[in-house]
Amino acid sequence: MKLKKELKIKEFRNNWEKLLLNFQLTDIKINTHLRESFKKFGITYQQYNVLRVISASKKGIVSNNYIKERMVQKDADISRLIVRLVSQGFVQKTPKKTDRRQSEVSLTEKGIELLASIEKEIHIVDRFFYELSKKEAKTLNLILDKIRNNG
């Protein structure tokens, strides 16, 4: 659907306004898609990112700061996400031996199994972009990098 028709407007002030509105609507659509895709696994996309970060670490045991530095959403409440993942049995949190005020987070067997099942079906997330050719995806990534690094 054309953007003007979707927003029920006659004109945009300029192409930059159109671009901004297009980004906002696309962001909403992508986030809705992610929410629905991860709902079947009983976790959110942010929780998946925490699990992914822990899994990708060399030691398999990380701090909250380690996770925060590697999250897609930098403003995520890591402590709250970890508490939720602990209550679901996907991660365990233990006091750090050298400084008991800090804690270490690692995946449980249940968390490892969840990640394995998500990896088998991760294409459900990618499916959103299948209409793009490899060349278009590469070009779009370059453009988005340029926009993100300009602000």
URUR-V839958 format. One line per field, one symbol per residue. phi: phi as a letter, one per 20 degrees, with the letter a starting at -180 (. if undefined). A space follows every 10 residues. Layout:
phi=???
//
This chain:
phi=.ffgffelce bdfaffffff ffffffgfff ffffgffegf emcefffgff ffffffffen ccegfgfgfd ffefefefgf ffgffffene ccccfffebf fdcdcbfegf ffffgfffgf cfgfefggdf feffffffff ffffffffee e
//
